[in-house]
Amino acid sequence: MASLLPRRALLKTAGTATAALAAVALSLTGCSTGPATSTPATEQAESAAFPVTIKNVFGETTIKEQPKRVVTVSWVNDDVAIALGVVPVGVPKNEWGNNDKGSTPWKDAALEKLGAGFGTDKAPVQYSEADGINFTEIAKLSPDVILAAYSGLEEADYKKLSEIAPVVAQPELAYGTPWQESTTLIGKALGKEAEARKLVEDTEATIKDKVSKYPQIKDKTFIYGNLEPAKGDGANVYTAIDNRPRFLSEIGMKLAPVVTDNTKSNTEFFIPWSAEKANELESDIFVTWVPEAATADAIKADPLLGQIPAIKKGALVADSDQTLTLSISASSPLSLPWALDTFLPQLGKAAETAGK
């Protein structure tokens, strides 16, 4: 994928997202969204919950007994399992927005808390998805379940994976499953429905608490898009079903009417927008990712993109941190609390500028 990064493109492209918040350390120990643990009594209750049947875009999957060997594909799914206290036997490497472990800061912190950090004997096996789903490595791990609630599985992938183990696939749109739904689906698949509900509630409470410190962002209109002046492609504007606008809406902001008015279907994640009409992209704040800090200056100086009202006023949020963009684009109960300590101050500053 080129400049869009949505779906799996954040997904594989080094041309679209936001990076590593090196100065921010996520403390899961004091955070209400830390991994859940099970006592023997709850383990018995979890086992009694099976078999379970979970619907997906291709049909339905039945899991006969509580999985012990869990494997994941795509992003988000491993975060959710780990947040629920389950260490997968295998996970994909993060190959965009990653650290030197092929991982992320929030995943590392959660795995270390479970005594399974990468480099230890209990760590998950990592495999590459740079060329697509790694069927061979997944099969070698003899999983009891394959988690793909947030993914872009195609039907052929689903059928091939189902020959290995039951698959929890996306319920509807490829890379369109909200983190809350991914969490509840995975909780059901792992026999941890109650824990999953609490994880969602606790994560939302953590987000609400952090957002409350930035009252200036409430009800501000926004556009989340991708701008690359050097390519002359104009803009790609993300719609309400993309995780980035979805997240900003959830924290009290409002997607700009120009985006909703020009969204023609409920399956498109972005709208291509001509640079010649950039001045029509009216909103209080414009949020984007840039490959390097200098690109933000190039956007402001561009004779067309610089006419976007929010940019013209100085209310542009443009970060070059891939890990930060990944944490919001592939939202999970681990990534969002980690992201906000860096993202919210940027958003708050832009909101103050917009309000002047």
Disulfide bonds with the S-S distance in Angstrom:
none
